[in-house]
Amino acid sequence: MLIYNTTFHVSDKAYNSWLKWVKDDHTPFMLDSGYFSKPQVARIVTGSKDEGFSFSVQFQVNDMKTLKLWHQEYSTRFQENCARNFGTEVLFFTTVLELIE
């Protein structure tokens, strides 16, 4: 089992609208794709004291093959949606984590 993690840095200006977007748009978009489960959103409390907030948004995915299929079909839509809604007020990068039990 893998965790698909996206770390977002959200400006103070975009904070409220971004939280609403994650809840109302992004999480349903990811779950409705059929590739992910168990969404989690966490605010990152360590790190720099720059303006804005950082968040980790995580979903479980079965394996790399499944993640690659999602990436081929949906990742461009995700990137365009985030850019259209927030421009440079929200920056992000993704990582893949392997669950060790």
C-alpha positions, 0 to 999 in steps of 0.5 A: 500500500502506498500513500500519495502525498501532496504538500501544499503551501497556501498563502494567507490570502488563499487560506479559507478558499483553499480549505473549502476547495480541498473539502468540496472539490479536490477530495471528491475529485480524487475519490471519484477517480476510483484510484484512491481511498482514505483521504487525510488533510494535516497542517504542517506545524514544523518548518519555516516561519514564512507567510502562509500555511503548509498542508499535507493532503494524503490518499492511499493507493494500492500500488505504483501501477495504479498511481501511474494510471491515475497520473496519465488520466487525471494529473493534468486536470488536477494541476490545471484546476489548482492553477485556475483557482489559486494561481501562485497563491498555492504551490505544491509538490507530490511524494509517494510514501510506502507504508511499512507495517 
